[in-house]
């Protein structure tokens, strides 16, 4: 059976500083429509770590969903990236962008 996997075109960051710079660029894409408490989050001790988690929030939710879990893993030495999924985390929670 032939493989349907495609080679990755992603370019992983080559350093901690580059990863932080990319995260800042991600945050700059948000508009004033995004609730600041629901923005993407990067939690690190300020340097590269051996363990990293990427957490994706649920439908109609935002990165704030993981507040308590984030604290627990950060205390254990993890870096955590919790991106805001597009069309989520708006200050106006009655928007119809999910449609």
C-alpha positions in Angstrom: 0.0 0.0 0.0 1.6 3.3 -1.0 2.1 6.0 1.6 -0.1 9.0 1.5 2.1 11.0 3.9 3.5 14.2 2.4 6.9 15.5 3.4 6.8 18.3 5.9 7.3 21.8 4.5 7.5 23.3 8.0 10.7 24.9 9.3 11.1 24.3 13.0 12.8 27.0 15.0 16.5 26.3 15.5 16.8 28.1 18.8 14.8 29.1 21.9 15.0 32.8 20.9 13.8 32.1 17.4 10.8 30.1 18.8 9.9 33.1 21.1 10.2 35.5 18.2 7.8 33.3 16.1 5.4 33.2 19.0 5.4 37.0 19.3 4.7 37.2 15.6 1.7 34.9 16.1 0.4 37.2 18.9 0.7 40.3 16.6 -1.8 38.7 14.2 -4.6 39.1 16.8 -6.9 42.0 16.4 -8.8 44.0 19.1 -11.7 41.5 18.6 -9.7 38.9 20.5 -10.2 38.8 24.3 -6.7 39.3 25.8 -7.5 36.6 28.4 -8.1 34.2 25.5 -5.0 34.9 23.4 -2.4 32.2 22.6 0.0 31.4 25.4 3.6 30.4 25.6 4.7 29.3 29.1 8.5 28.7 29.6 11.0 29.2 32.3 12.9 31.6 30.1 15.2 29.0 28.4 15.0 25.9 26.4 13.6 22.8 28.2 13.8 19.1 27.5 10.0 18.7 27.7 7.5 20.6 25.7 3.7 20.3 25.3 1.4 21.7 22.7 -2.2 21.9 23.9 -5.2 22.6 21.6 -8.3 23.9 23.2 -11.8 22.6 22.5 -14.4 23.8 20.1 -15.9 27.1 21.3 -13.2 27.4 23.9 -9.8 29.2 24.1 -6.3 28.7 25.6 -7.7 29.9 29.0 -9.2 26.4 29.2 -5.8 25.1 30.3 -4.9 27.6 33.0 -4.7 25.1 35.9 -3.2 22.3 33.8 -0.5 24.7 32.5 0.6 25.7 36.0 1.0 22.1 36.9 3.2 21.1 33.9 5.2 24.3 34.1 6.0 23.5 37.7 7.4 20.2 36.5 9.8 21.8 34.0 7.7 21.7 30.8 7.5 24.5 28.3 3.9 24.8 27.0 2.5 26.3 23.8 -1.3 26.8 23.7 -2.3 28.4 20.4 -5.6 30.1 20.0 -7.4 28.2 17.2 -8.7 30.6 14.5 -12.2 32.0 15.1 -12.0 31.4 18.8 -11.4 33.6 21.8 -13.3 36.7 20.6 -14.4 39.3 23.2 -17.8 39.1 21.6 -18.8 35.6 22.5 -22.0 35.8 20.5 -20.2 36.1 17.2 -21.1 33.8 14.3 -17.6 33.2 13.0 -17.8 29.5 13.8 -20.5 29.2 11.2 
